[in-house]
């Protein structure tokens, strides 16, 4: 993590995705990795320890890639002399640093952004496969009644987000929705802010809560049922 901070000071360009991956690993992937021993793996989980850590790493990478792509961060970083995008992929799309500095949305930029978003979503999908393997004890540690009146809704979001697995699911869902907002803004992440509204956050909370209660065994049964239905 500290090495990632050092890279911010000494590195301003990333030749390819391998270099950008390493930066994302340092600044965000490590957060996912250190979260696993804190939360623990569900005793009933049949997943390998390696696969759970891989999922945690993927979530950190996905979140950081989304942070790079979202709203005005690109322009702000560019003004500071740093561009967190693969230089070779920019060149393949017919783009250069000057296009980032100009901040104009063109067809080339839209095509480039579609590929970047596709990659971020791939990491979110990898993360989703392992989140349910985390320990049930970290999913919902609240005891006693929780106020759910309309006036308490925002309080509920802040309160519940402090609980481990619910926070993981909420992070996964809300950050993934930021990618949707970039698309809704016609890939204009130079002058438009991509964010998830309070209403959408509130709507996402029950889904995150429900997913946080699903045990690994239940999830496997659901997947098995879907596979049998498809067959």
Z-matrix of the N, CA and C atoms (Angstrom, degrees):
N
C 1 1.453
C 2 1.531 1 110.52
N 3 1.330 2 115.52 1 -44.23
C 4 1.463 3 119.91 2 178.67
C 5 1.523 4 110.42 3 -65.06
N 6 1.329 5 116.58 4 -35.65
C 7 1.456 6 120.38 5 178.29
C 8 1.531 7 110.68 6 -62.77
N 9 1.334 8 116.42 7 -35.46
C 10 1.462 9 120.01 8 176.59
C 11 1.511 10 111.49 9 -63.46
N 12 1.332 11 116.53 10 -38.00
C 13 1.464 12 120.23 11 176.99
C 14 1.530 13 110.66 12 -65.88
N 15 1.334 14 115.55 13 -37.26
C 16 1.465 15 119.08 14 176.85
C 17 1.521 16 111.03 15 -63.99
N 18 1.340 17 116.11 16 -37.63
C 19 1.464 18 120.08 17 179.17
C 20 1.519 19 110.82 18 -62.74
N 21 1.327 20 117.19 19 -35.17
C 22 1.457 21 120.84 20 177.27
C 23 1.523 22 111.53 21 -60.34
N 24 1.320 23 115.54 22 -30.28
C 25 1.460 24 120.18 23 -176.97
C 26 1.525 25 113.00 24 -84.44
N 27 1.330 26 115.97 25 -31.17
C 28 1.464 27 118.60 26 -171.61
C 29 1.524 28 114.75 27 -115.47
N 30 1.330 29 117.44 28 -9.98
C 31 1.471 30 119.53 29 -176.88
C 32 1.516 31 110.24 30 -123.13
N 33 1.332 32 116.60 31 129.19
C 34 1.468 33 120.61 32 -176.90
C 35 1.523 34 113.28 33 -118.01
N 36 1.328 35 117.77 34 -10.22
C 37 1.460 36 121.40 35 179.68
C 38 1.521 37 109.62 36 -137.86
N 39 1.342 38 115.59 37 153.17
C 40 1.456 39 122.33 38 179.71
C 41 1.526 40 108.05 39 -127.23
N 42 1.332 41 115.17 40 112.66
C 43 1.460 42 120.43 41 -171.87
C 44 1.518 43 113.10 42 -61.14
N 45 1.324 44 116.63 43 -36.09
C 46 1.463 45 120.94 44 -177.20
C 47 1.525 46 109.13 45 -152.11
N 48 1.322 47 115.76 46 -179.33
C 49 1.460 48 118.72 47 -177.20
C 50 1.522 49 111.73 48 -70.04
N 51 1.306 50 117.98 49 -27.54
C 52 1.466 51 119.97 50 177.46
C 53 1.531 52 110.49 51 -58.41
N 54 1.323 53 116.15 52 -42.77
C 55 1.466 54 119.94 53 178.65
C 56 1.531 55 110.83 54 -69.12
N 57 1.332 56 116.43 55 -40.93
C 58 1.463 57 119.68 56 178.96
C 59 1.531 58 110.46 57 -67.09
N 60 1.314 59 116.48 58 -37.26
C 61 1.466 60 121.44 59 177.37
C 62 1.527 61 110.02 60 -58.51
N 63 1.328 62 116.17 61 -44.30
C 64 1.457 63 120.18 62 -179.12
C 65 1.526 64 110.61 63 -62.07
N 66 1.332 65 116.93 64 -41.50
C 67 1.462 66 120.57 65 177.98
C 68 1.532 67 110.17 66 -62.98
N 69 1.322 68 117.06 67 -46.98
C 70 1.467 69 121.23 68 179.77
C 71 1.525 70 111.15 69 -63.04
N 72 1.328 71 115.59 70 -35.60
C 73 1.465 72 119.77 71 177.36
C 74 1.525 73 110.32 72 -61.70
N 75 1.319 74 116.01 73 -46.43
C 76 1.460 75 120.12 74 -177.97
C 77 1.526 76 112.54 75 -64.44
N 78 1.337 77 116.82 76 -46.89
C 79 1.471 78 118.99 77 -171.19
C 80 1.524 79 113.75 78 -86.14
N 81 1.331 80 118.09 79 -22.12
C 82 1.470 81 119.51 80 -175.40
C 83 1.522 82 113.47 81 -134.45
N 84 1.321 83 117.21 82 -38.88
C 85 1.458 84 119.38 83 179.95
C 86 1.516 85 112.04 84 -59.82
N 87 1.330 86 116.25 85 -36.95
C 88 1.462 87 120.34 86 179.29
C 89 1.526 88 111.95 87 -63.75
N 90 1.334 89 116.56 88 -31.71
C 91 1.468 90 120.17 89 177.74
C 92 1.520 91 109.73 90 -63.14
N 93 1.338 92 115.93 91 -43.44
C 94 1.460 93 119.70 92 177.35
C 95 1.514 94 111.89 93 -62.50
N 96 1.327 95 116.44 94 -41.87
C 97 1.463 96 120.18 95 -177.17
C 98 1.526 97 112.14 96 -65.34
N 99 1.330 98 117.39 97 -42.56
C 100 1.463 99 119.09 98 -178.16
C 101 1.531 100 111.68 99 -74.61
N 102 1.343 101 116.64 100 -14.28
C 103 1.464 102 119.79 101 178.49
C 104 1.529 103 112.20 102 -74.69
N 105 1.326 104 116.27 103 -28.13
C 106 1.469 105 119.63 104 -175.86
C 107 1.529 106 112.48 105 -62.13
N 108 1.334 107 119.82 106 -51.05
C 109 1.473 108 118.20 107 178.97
C 110 1.525 109 112.93 108 -65.99
N 111 1.335 110 117.06 109 -24.94
C 112 1.465 111 119.79 110 177.56
C 113 1.521 112 110.18 111 -70.50
N 114 1.345 113 116.57 112 -44.41
C 115 1.461 114 121.18 113 -177.88
C 116 1.524 115 111.80 114 -83.17
N 117 1.315 116 115.99 115 -35.56
C 118 1.458 117 119.99 116 -178.90
C 119 1.525 118 112.08 117 85.33
N 120 1.317 119 115.51 118 158.72
C 121 1.460 120 122.22 119 178.12
C 122 1.530 121 108.18 120 -100.28
N 123 1.311 122 117.09 121 138.70
C 124 1.456 123 121.67 122 -177.91
C 125 1.529 124 110.59 123 -56.90
N 126 1.323 125 117.80 124 133.19
C 127 1.470 126 120.68 125 -179.85
C 128 1.524 127 112.50 126 -58.26
N 129 1.347 128 116.10 127 -32.08
C 130 1.468 129 119.64 128 -178.39
C 131 1.524 130 113.10 129 -84.91
N 132 1.328 131 116.29 130 -1.78
C 133 1.459 132 119.91 131 -178.63
C 134 1.521 133 111.12 132 -67.21
N 135 1.321 134 115.60 133 136.86
C 136 1.465 135 121.21 134 176.62
C 137 1.530 136 110.85 135 -104.10
N 138 1.328 137 115.43 136 3.54
C 139 1.458 138 120.02 137 178.77
C 140 1.522 139 109.86 138 -74.94
N 141 1.305 140 116.70 139 152.43
C 142 1.457 141 120.28 140 176.76
C 143 1.525 142 109.33 141 -74.34
N 144 1.305 143 115.45 142 152.18
C 145 1.464 144 120.23 143 177.60
C 146 1.517 145 110.35 144 -58.62
N 147 1.309 146 116.03 145 -38.84
C 148 1.469 147 120.91 146 -179.94
C 149 1.527 148 111.67 147 -60.41
N 150 1.352 149 116.70 148 -41.33
C 151 1.462 150 119.91 149 -177.77
C 152 1.530 151 111.84 150 -68.04
N 153 1.336 152 116.75 151 -34.49
C 154 1.471 153 120.29 152 178.43
C 155 1.521 154 109.87 153 -68.58
N 156 1.321 155 116.73 154 -43.79
C 157 1.464 156 120.23 155 176.84
C 158 1.523 157 111.08 156 -63.56
N 159 1.321 158 116.48 157 -37.08
C 160 1.470 159 120.24 158 178.83
C 161 1.526 160 110.75 159 -63.80
N 162 1.337 161 116.22 160 -38.93
C 163 1.463 162 120.70 161 178.84
C 164 1.529 163 110.80 162 -66.77
N 165 1.331 164 116.34 163 -40.72
C 166 1.461 165 120.61 164 178.61
C 167 1.522 166 110.69 165 -64.49
N 168 1.309 167 116.01 166 -40.75
C 169 1.460 168 120.75 167 176.65
C 170 1.518 169 110.69 168 -62.79
N 171 1.333 170 116.25 169 -43.14
C 172 1.462 171 120.95 170 -179.34
C 173 1.520 172 111.74 171 -60.99
N 174 1.343 173 117.25 172 -38.04
C 175 1.464 174 119.94 173 179.52
C 176 1.526 175 110.55 174 -66.29
N 177 1.326 176 116.66 175 -41.68
C 178 1.457 177 119.49 176 177.34
C 179 1.513 178 111.65 177 -61.89
N 180 1.322 179 116.51 178 -42.59
C 181 1.467 180 121.05 179 178.82
C 182 1.523 181 111.25 180 -64.28
N 183 1.338 182 116.14 181 -44.58
C 184 1.464 183 120.75 182 -179.05
C 185 1.526 184 111.33 183 -61.36
N 186 1.339 185 115.85 184 -43.90
C 187 1.459 186 119.62 185 179.85
C 188 1.523 187 111.46 186 -63.49
N 189 1.333 188 116.68 187 -41.42
C 190 1.467 189 119.31 188 -178.46
C 191 1.526 190 111.10 189 -69.45
N 192 1.321 191 117.55 190 -40.65
C 193 1.463 192 120.41 191 177.16
C 194 1.524 193 110.39 192 -61.20
N 195 1.332 194 116.00 193 -38.84
C 196 1.465 195 120.24 194 177.44
C 197 1.520 196 110.56 195 -65.71
N 198 1.327 197 116.66 196 -40.11
C 199 1.461 198 120.46 197 176.84
C 200 1.526 199 111.51 198 -59.72
N 201 1.320 200 115.66 199 -39.29
C 202 1.460 201 120.38 200 179.73
C 203 1.521 202 111.06 201 -65.75
N 204 1.329 203 116.44 202 -39.88
C 205 1.462 204 120.89 203 -174.23
C 206 1.523 205 113.86 204 -82.10
N 207 1.299 206 117.72 205 -22.93
C 208 1.458 207 120.48 206 -170.11
C 209 1.524 208 112.45 207 -71.65
N 210 1.293 209 114.85 208 150.33
C 211 1.462 210 128.95 209 174.25
C 212 1.526 211 116.14 210 22.66
N 213 1.329 212 116.81 211 -130.22
C 214 1.460 213 121.01 212 -167.80
C 215 1.525 214 113.32 213 -84.70
N 216 1.324 215 117.59 214 4.29
C 217 1.477 216 119.65 215 -178.90
C 218 1.518 217 110.79 216 -59.71
N 219 1.341 218 116.18 217 -36.93
C 220 1.459 219 119.24 218 179.48
C 221 1.517 220 111.27 219 -59.49
N 222 1.341 221 115.83 220 -48.06
C 223 1.456 222 120.28 221 -178.33
C 224 1.524 223 111.48 222 -66.98
N 225 1.333 224 116.32 223 -41.39
C 226 1.461 225 120.57 224 -179.40
C 227 1.521 226 110.24 225 -63.30
N 228 1.332 227 116.79 226 -46.19
C 229 1.457 228 120.52 227 179.30
C 230 1.523 229 110.62 228 -63.48
N 231 1.339 230 116.43 229 -39.97
C 232 1.467 231 120.53 230 -179.67
C 233 1.523 232 110.66 231 -62.54
N 234 1.336 233 116.54 232 -41.28
C 235 1.464 234 119.71 233 179.05
C 236 1.525 235 111.45 234 -64.54
N 237 1.310 236 116.44 235 -24.58
C 238 1.468 237 121.02 236 177.04
C 239 1.520 238 111.47 237 -89.01
N 240 1.340 239 115.76 238 2.54
C 241 1.455 240 120.56 239 176.64
C 242 1.511 241 115.07 240 89.50
N 243 1.341 242 117.40 241 7.27
C 244 1.465 243 120.56 242 -178.17
C 245 1.528 244 110.76 243 -116.21
N 246 1.325 245 115.89 244 134.67
C 247 1.465 246 121.27 245 177.18
C 248 1.523 247 108.14 246 -126.39
N 249 1.326 248 115.63 247 112.21
C 250 1.459 249 121.71 248 -176.52
C 251 1.527 250 111.02 249 -92.79
N 252 1.309 251 116.22 250 54.84
C 253 1.462 252 122.18 251 178.34
C 254 1.520 253 108.31 252 -136.46
N 255 1.338 254 118.19 253 146.00
C 256 1.473 255 120.47 254 -179.87
C 257 1.528 256 110.85 255 -63.70
N 258 1.318 257 116.59 256 120.60
C 259 1.460 258 121.17 257 -177.54
C 260 1.532 259 111.96 258 -63.24
N 261 1.325 260 117.06 259 -37.91
C 262 1.465 261 118.79 260 -179.01
C 263 1.522 262 111.77 261 -67.52
N 264 1.336 263 117.42 262 -34.89
C 265 1.462 264 120.03 263 179.48
C 266 1.532 265 111.16 264 -74.25
N 267 1.317 266 116.52 265 -32.75
C 268 1.468 267 119.80 266 173.23
C 269 1.523 268 109.61 267 -61.70
N 270 1.324 269 116.40 268 -46.05
C 271 1.463 270 120.71 269 -178.96
C 272 1.528 271 111.08 270 -63.52
N 273 1.335 272 116.48 271 -40.95
C 274 1.463 273 120.33 272 178.66
C 275 1.523 274 111.76 273 -62.03
N 276 1.334 275 116.24 274 -30.89
C 277 1.467 276 121.21 275 179.23
C 278 1.524 277 111.98 276 -85.15
N 279 1.332 278 117.07 277 0.33
C 280 1.451 279 121.09 278 -179.24
C 281 1.520 280 112.92 279 78.99
N 282 1.324 281 116.13 280 26.41
C 283 1.464 282 121.74 281 -177.97
C 284 1.525 283 110.07 282 -116.85
N 285 1.318 284 115.19 283 160.93
C 286 1.460 285 121.40 284 178.58
C 287 1.521 286 109.59 285 -140.56
N 288 1.325 287 116.09 286 178.89
C 289 1.461 288 120.46 287 177.10
C 290 1.531 289 111.04 288 -58.33
N 291 1.320 290 116.07 289 -35.76
C 292 1.469 291 119.84 290 -178.95
C 293 1.528 292 111.65 291 -60.47
N 294 1.319 293 116.48 292 -34.62
C 295 1.473 294 119.75 293 178.34
C 296 1.527 295 110.81 294 -65.61
N 297 1.329 296 116.15 295 -34.58
C 298 1.461 297 119.78 296 177.01
C 299 1.524 298 109.66 297 -68.84
N 300 1.337 299 115.83 298 -43.84
C 301 1.457 300 119.80 299 -179.73
C 302 1.528 301 111.47 300 -64.24
N 303 1.341 302 116.81 301 -36.58
C 304 1.476 303 120.93 302 -179.89
C 305 1.523 304 111.10 303 -70.54
N 306 1.333 305 116.43 304 -33.19
C 307 1.461 306 120.51 305 176.97
C 308 1.518 307 114.54 306 67.22
N 309 1.317 308 116.34 307 37.79
C 310 1.460 309 120.24 308 179.34
C 311 1.521 310 110.67 309 -105.80
N 312 1.326 311 115.56 310 134.81
C 313 1.464 312 120.86 311 179.05
C 314 1.525 313 108.91 312 -86.41
N 315 1.317 314 116.27 313 114.38
C 316 1.457 315 122.66 314 179.27
C 317 1.522 316 108.97 315 -121.18
N 318 1.312 317 116.60 316 174.33
C 319 1.459 318 119.92 317 177.18
C 320 1.526 319 110.87 318 -63.49
N 321 1.319 320 116.43 319 -35.66
C 322 1.464 321 119.79 320 176.96
C 323 1.528 322 110.46 321 -63.03
N 324 1.330 323 115.46 322 -41.52
C 325 1.460 324 119.49 323 179.80
C 326 1.526 325 110.93 324 -66.59
N 327 1.321 326 117.06 325 -42.49
C 328 1.466 327 120.50 326 178.73
C 329 1.521 328 110.78 327 -59.87
N 330 1.323 329 116.42 328 -43.83
C 331 1.462 330 120.77 329 179.88
C 332 1.529 331 110.56 330 -63.62
N 333 1.305 332 116.12 331 -42.35
C 334 1.466 333 120.80 332 178.44
C 335 1.518 334 110.79 333 -62.38
N 336 1.333 335 116.58 334 -45.92
C 337 1.453 336 121.42 335 -178.18
C 338 1.526 337 111.82 336 -64.85
N 339 1.309 338 117.67 337 -36.48
C 340 1.461 339 120.46 338 178.59
C 341 1.524 340 110.55 339 -58.68
N 342 1.321 341 116.65 340 -40.50
C 343 1.462 342 120.61 341 179.54
C 344 1.528 343 111.63 342 -69.55
N 345 1.341 344 116.44 343 -37.72
C 346 1.463 345 119.81 344 179.26
C 347 1.534 346 110.82 345 -67.09
N 348 1.314 347 115.84 346 -40.98
C 349 1.472 348 120.66 347 178.58
C 350 1.525 349 110.49 348 -66.26
N 351 1.311 350 116.27 349 -39.88
C 352 1.464 351 120.75 350 178.13
C 353 1.523 352 110.54 351 -59.02
N 354 1.316 353 116.82 352 -41.31
C 355 1.465 354 120.67 353 179.36
C 356 1.534 355 111.19 354 -65.96
N 357 1.323 356 116.17 355 -44.44
C 358 1.471 357 119.64 356 179.07
C 359 1.521 358 110.66 357 -60.20
N 360 1.328 359 116.79 358 -42.10
C 361 1.467 360 120.46 359 179.52
C 362 1.519 361 111.32 360 -64.81
N 363 1.303 362 117.09 361 -32.43
C 364 1.463 363 120.75 362 177.79
C 365 1.527 364 110.04 363 -62.19
N 366 1.330 365 116.52 364 -41.79
C 367 1.462 366 120.10 365 178.63
C 368 1.532 367 111.11 366 -68.64
N 369 1.336 368 117.61 367 -37.24
C 370 1.460 369 119.77 368 175.94
C 371 1.527 370 110.22 369 -61.26
N 372 1.319 371 116.90 370 -40.36
C 373 1.466 372 120.90 371 179.70
C 374 1.523 373 110.58 372 -64.78
N 375 1.327 374 116.94 373 -40.84
C 376 1.463 375 120.32 374 177.27
C 377 1.523 376 110.70 375 -63.38
N 378 1.327 377 116.33 376 -38.36
C 379 1.466 378 120.58 377 -179.70
C 380 1.519 379 111.32 378 -66.48
N 381 1.317 380 115.98 379 -41.85
C 382 1.457 381 120.96 380 -176.86
C 383 1.523 382 111.82 381 -59.55
N 384 1.323 383 115.50 382 -31.85
C 385 1.467 384 119.90 383 -176.92
C 386 1.526 385 112.41 384 -66.48
N 387 1.344 386 117.43 385 -21.50
C 388 1.454 387 118.53 386 -175.44
C 389 1.510 388 115.91 387 -114.67
N 390 1.322 389 117.61 388 -9.78
C 391 1.462 390 120.40 389 -175.70
C 392 1.527 391 111.60 390 -62.49
N 393 1.325 392 117.93 391 -38.22
C 394 1.464 393 120.96 392 -177.25
C 395 1.518 394 113.17 393 -70.04
N 396 1.321 395 116.85 394 -7.19
C 397 1.458 396 119.96 395 179.61
C 398 1.523 397 112.14 396 -84.64
N 399 1.330 398 117.35 397 -3.64
C 400 1.460 399 120.38 398 -179.07
C 401 1.521 400 111.02 399 -75.46
N 402 1.301 401 115.73 400 159.81
C 403 1.464 402 122.75 401 -172.26
C 404 1.522 403 112.35 402 -60.46
N 405 1.341 404 115.67 403 134.73
C 406 1.460 405 121.33 404 178.35
C 407 1.529 406 111.61 405 -58.89
N 408 1.322 407 117.02 406 -32.55
C 409 1.466 408 120.79 407 -178.31
C 410 1.521 409 111.68 408 -62.13
N 411 1.322 410 116.76 409 -23.13
C 412 1.459 411 119.65 410 -179.57
C 413 1.519 412 112.11 411 -95.86
N 414 1.341 413 116.31 412 1.07
C 415 1.459 414 118.63 413 -175.22
C 416 1.515 415 112.73 414 -82.58
N 417 1.314 416 117.10 415 -41.16
C 418 1.468 417 119.38 416 -174.48
C 419 1.519 418 109.46 417 -152.34
N 420 1.332 419 117.91 418 75.74
C 421 1.454 420 121.01 419 -175.16
C 422 1.517 421 114.56 420 -82.81
N 423 1.322 422 119.14 421 7.16
C 424 1.458 423 121.41 422 -178.16
C 425 1.525 424 109.75 423 -78.26
N 426 1.314 425 117.23 424 135.56
C 427 1.455 426 120.74 425 174.80
C 428 1.514 427 108.63 426 -117.18
N 429 1.326 428 116.87 427 147.84
C 430 1.455 429 120.19 428 179.55
C 431 1.512 430 111.35 429 89.55
N 432 1.323 431 117.27 430 171.29
C 433 1.461 432 121.84 431 -177.55
C 434 1.519 433 112.36 432 -69.38
N 435 1.315 434 115.98 433 145.88
C 436 1.462 435 122.47 434 177.30
C 437 1.515 436 108.65 435 -114.85
N 438 1.340 437 119.72 436 125.39
C 439 1.462 438 121.08 437 -179.39
C 440 1.520 439 111.58 438 -65.10
N 441 1.323 440 116.99 439 132.16
C 442 1.460 441 121.07 440 -178.42
C 443 1.520 442 111.85 441 -128.85
N 444 1.316 443 117.49 442 21.80
C 445 1.455 444 120.59 443 177.11
C 446 1.517 445 109.15 444 -68.80
N 447 1.334 446 118.08 445 156.04
C 448 1.465 447 120.46 446 -179.39
C 449 1.517 448 113.50 447 -51.80
N 450 1.319 449 117.38 448 -38.30
C 451 1.458 450 120.14 449 -178.45
C 452 1.523 451 112.86 450 -69.51
N 453 1.348 452 115.45 451 -15.04
C 454 1.453 453 119.72 452 -178.04
C 455 1.526 454 112.29 453 -103.33
N 456 1.323 455 117.12 454 4.50
C 457 1.462 456 119.60 455 -172.83
C 458 1.530 457 112.59 456 -60.00
N 459 1.337 458 116.49 457 -48.75
C 460 1.457 459 118.75 458 -178.43
C 461 1.528 460 110.50 459 -66.08
N 462 1.346 461 115.83 460 -37.03
C 463 1.462 462 119.09 461 175.69
C 464 1.516 463 110.01 462 -60.71
N 465 1.332 464 115.89 463 -40.02
C 466 1.456 465 120.80 464 -178.54
C 467 1.523 466 110.68 465 -62.14
N 468 1.342 467 116.18 466 -42.70
C 469 1.464 468 119.46 467 179.20
C 470 1.519 469 110.38 468 -59.28
N 471 1.337 470 116.54 469 -47.79
C 472 1.452 471 120.36 470 -178.22
C 473 1.526 472 111.37 471 -66.60
N 474 1.331 473 117.01 472 -39.31
C 475 1.454 474 120.83 473 -177.74
C 476 1.518 475 111.41 474 -68.52
N 477 1.333 476 115.99 475 -48.34
C 478 1.458 477 119.62 476 -176.04
C 479 1.511 478 111.94 477 -70.52
N 480 1.333 479 116.69 478 -28.01
C 481 1.460 480 119.19 479 -178.04
C 482 1.518 481 112.45 480 -67.48
N 483 1.322 482 116.74 481 -12.57
C 484 1.461 483 119.62 482 179.17
C 485 1.521 484 111.76 483 -82.53
N 486 1.319 485 118.52 484 -6.43
C 487 1.455 486 121.50 485 -176.45
C 488 1.528 487 109.74 486 -98.71
N 489 1.293 488 114.00 487 132.47
C 490 1.454 489 123.70 488 -161.39
C 491 1.520 490 116.72 489 -45.52
N 492 1.334 491 117.17 490 -72.50
C 493 1.451 492 118.96 491 -171.44
C 494 1.519 493 111.83 492 -68.91
N 495 1.307 494 117.62 493 -34.65
C 496 1.460 495 120.38 494 175.69
C 497 1.515 496 109.49 495 -60.75
N 498 1.311 497 116.70 496 -39.94
C 499 1.453 498 120.69 497 179.10
C 500 1.523 499 110.84 498 -64.97
N 501 1.319 500 116.32 499 -38.58
C 502 1.466 501 120.08 500 178.65
C 503 1.521 502 110.67 501 -62.44
N 504 1.343 503 116.26 502 -47.93
C 505 1.462 504 119.43 503 179.89
C 506 1.519 505 111.33 504 -65.04
N 507 1.334 506 117.03 505 -40.14
C 508 1.464 507 120.24 506 179.14
C 509 1.519 508 110.47 507 -63.98
N 510 1.328 509 116.30 508 -42.20
C 511 1.462 510 120.70 509 177.94
C 512 1.520 511 110.69 510 -60.41
N 513 1.328 512 115.80 511 -45.83
C 514 1.459 513 120.34 512 -178.83
C 515 1.522 514 110.85 513 -60.66
N 516 1.320 515 116.63 514 -47.61
C 517 1.459 516 120.43 515 -176.79
C 518 1.527 517 112.65 516 -68.62
N 519 1.329 518 115.98 517 -45.47
C 520 1.465 519 119.34 518 -174.82
C 521 1.524 520 111.77 519 -71.15
N 522 1.322 521 116.77 520 -39.85
C 523 1.465 522 118.64 521 177.75
C 524 1.517 523 110.94 522 -67.66
N 525 1.311 524 116.64 523 -36.01
C 526 1.461 525 119.29 524 177.57
C 527 1.524 526 110.58 525 -65.57
N 528 1.336 527 116.57 526 -33.31
C 529 1.461 528 120.04 527 177.91
C 530 1.528 529 112.21 528 -69.85
N 531 1.326 530 117.29 529 -24.29
C 532 1.467 531 119.74 530 175.82
C 533 1.527 532 110.04 531 -61.44
N 534 1.316 533 116.28 532 -36.71
C 535 1.467 534 120.09 533 176.67
C 536 1.528 535 110.65 534 -62.13
N 537 1.334 536 115.97 535 -38.86
C 538 1.467 537 120.20 536 176.87
C 539 1.525 538 110.35 537 -61.97
N 540 1.329 539 115.65 538 -38.74
C 541 1.462 540 119.89 539 -178.79
C 542 1.520 541 111.83 540 -69.10
N 543 1.331 542 117.33 541 -34.22
C 544 1.465 543 120.25 542 175.36
C 545 1.519 544 109.73 543 -60.76
N 546 1.321 545 115.89 544 -42.92
C 547 1.469 546 120.19 545 177.31
C 548 1.521 547 110.80 546 -64.19
N 549 1.339 548 116.52 547 -41.92
C 550 1.463 549 120.93 548 179.96
C 551 1.523 550 111.29 549 -63.07
N 552 1.339 551 116.69 550 -27.91
C 553 1.468 552 121.62 551 177.37
C 554 1.524 553 112.27 552 -86.19
N 555 1.324 554 116.47 553 13.58
C 556 1.468 555 122.08 554 -179.35
C 557 1.528 556 111.15 555 58.92
N 558 1.323 557 116.28 556 37.20
C 559 1.460 558 123.99 557 175.71
C 560 1.529 559 112.91 558 63.96
N 561 1.332 560 115.70 559 20.97
C 562 1.464 561 119.44 560 177.70
C 563 1.525 562 109.46 561 -89.42
N 564 1.323 563 115.86 562 82.60
C 565 1.457 564 119.86 563 177.32
C 566 1.526 565 110.92 564 -99.07
N 567 1.337 566 115.37 565 22.20
C 568 1.461 567 121.44 566 175.05
C 569 1.533 568 111.25 567 -95.10
N 570 1.325 569 115.52 568 -43.91
C 571 1.469 570 119.20 569 -175.65
C 572 1.523 571 113.24 570 -122.07
N 573 1.340 572 117.30 571 -12.47
C 574 1.459 573 120.64 572 179.87
C 575 1.518 574 110.43 573 -107.35
N 576 1.301 575 114.86 574 142.09
C 577 1.458 576 120.06 575 -179.74
C 578 1.524 577 110.37 576 -92.21
N 579 1.313 578 116.82 577 125.70
C 580 1.463 579 122.13 578 176.44
C 581 1.521 580 108.27 579 -94.93
N 582 1.309 581 116.78 580 113.67
C 583 1.457 582 120.49 581 -178.91
C 584 1.524 583 110.15 582 -147.30
N 585 1.312 584 115.33 583 159.51
C 586 1.463 585 121.76 584 178.02
C 587 1.523 586 107.60 585 -96.10
N 588 1.308 587 116.62 586 124.64
C 589 1.464 588 121.20 587 -177.00
C 590 1.525 589 110.98 588 -66.42
N 591 1.337 590 115.84 589 161.96
C 592 1.462 591 120.54 590 178.57
C 593 1.526 592 110.98 591 -60.55
N 594 1.338 593 115.83 592 -38.08
C 595 1.464 594 119.78 593 179.74
C 596 1.532 595 110.90 594 -61.70
N 597 1.332 596 116.61 595 -43.86
C 598 1.460 597 120.51 596 -179.97
C 599 1.523 598 111.12 597 -68.48
N 600 1.337 599 116.43 598 -33.57
C 601 1.461 600 119.47 599 176.79
C 602 1.521 601 110.60 600 -63.62
N 603 1.332 602 115.52 601 -42.95
C 604 1.465 603 119.86 602 179.97
C 605 1.528 604 110.78 603 -65.01
N 606 1.326 605 116.16 604 -38.21
C 607 1.463 606 120.09 605 179.27
C 608 1.531 607 111.11 606 -68.48
N 609 1.328 608 115.47 607 -30.28
C 610 1.468 609 119.43 608 -178.54
C 611 1.521 610 112.08 609 -76.31
N 612 1.325 611 116.92 610 -23.90
C 613 1.460 612 120.73 611 -174.98
C 614 1.531 613 113.61 612 -61.09
N 615 1.345 614 119.40 613 -47.99
C 616 1.479 615 118.35 614 179.04
C 617 1.525 616 112.44 615 -61.51
N 618 1.332 617 116.36 616 -34.59
C 619 1.467 618 119.60 617 178.80
C 620 1.522 619 109.82 618 -66.50
N 621 1.337 620 116.04 619 -45.31
C 622 1.460 621 120.20 620 178.75
C 623 1.527 622 110.63 621 -62.04
N 624 1.325 623 115.88 622 -40.41
C 625 1.466 624 120.81 623 178.69
C 626 1.524 625 110.27 624 -61.98
N 627 1.338 626 116.15 625 -45.85
C 628 1.456 627 120.22 626 179.89
C 629 1.520 628 112.00 627 -62.09
N 630 1.333 629 116.32 628 -42.47
C 631 1.460 630 119.34 629 -179.80
C 632 1.521 631 111.19 630 -66.81
N 633 1.343 632 116.51 631 -31.96
C 634 1.456 633 119.47 632 -178.53
C 635 1.527 634 112.30 633 -69.96
N 636 1.328 635 117.41 634 -17.73
C 637 1.457 636 121.67 635 -179.36
C 638 1.525 637 113.44 636 -92.46
N 639 1.319 638 116.58 637 -10.08
C 640 1.461 639 120.31 638 -177.87
C 641 1.523 640 109.76 639 -77.67
N 642 1.308 641 116.68 640 123.17
C 643 1.463 642 121.23 641 179.70
C 644 1.525 643 109.78 642 -79.66
N 645 1.337 644 117.41 643 158.96
C 646 1.465 645 120.13 644 177.95
C 647 1.518 646 113.00 645 -55.73
N 648 1.353 647 116.78 646 -40.37
C 649 1.467 648 119.91 647 -178.60
C 650 1.526 649 110.79 648 -65.99
N 651 1.335 650 116.97 649 -40.11
C 652 1.465 651 120.64 650 178.52
C 653 1.515 652 110.72 651 -64.57
N 654 1.340 653 115.61 652 -40.09
C 655 1.454 654 120.11 653 -179.96
C 656 1.518 655 110.76 654 -64.35
N 657 1.336 656 116.47 655 -39.87
C 658 1.466 657 119.41 656 178.20
C 659 1.522 658 111.01 657 -64.06
N 660 1.338 659 117.34 658 -38.64
C 661 1.462 660 121.02 659 178.98
C 662 1.524 661 110.83 660 -65.09
N 663 1.343 662 116.42 661 -39.09
C 664 1.464 663 120.84 662 178.64
C 665 1.518 664 110.16 663 -63.52
N 666 1.342 665 115.91 664 -45.00
C 667 1.466 666 119.84 665 179.85
C 668 1.510 667 111.04 666 -65.03
N 669 1.350 668 116.63 667 -39.10
C 670 1.461 669 120.27 668 178.82
C 671 1.510 670 111.21 669 -64.09
N 672 1.346 671 117.36 670 -41.02
C 673 1.455 672 122.10 671 179.29
C 674 1.535 673 110.31 672 -63.35
N 675 1.349 674 115.95 673 -41.59
C 676 1.469 675 119.96 674 178.77
C 677 1.508 676 111.45 675 -63.59
N 678 1.343 677 115.79 676 -41.69
C 679 1.466 678 119.56 677 179.51
C 680 1.519 679 111.44 678 -64.70
N 681 1.336 680 117.47 679 -39.25
C 682 1.464 681 121.51 680 179.38
C 683 1.528 682 110.15 681 -67.78
N 684 1.343 683 116.16 682 -35.80
C 685 1.462 684 119.70 683 178.59
C 686 1.525 685 111.02 684 -65.91
N 687 1.338 686 115.49 685 -41.12
C 688 1.457 687 120.42 686 179.36
C 689 1.520 688 111.06 687 -64.10
N 690 1.357 689 116.32 688 -40.43
C 691 1.468 690 121.05 689 179.27
C 692 1.521 691 110.91 690 -66.73
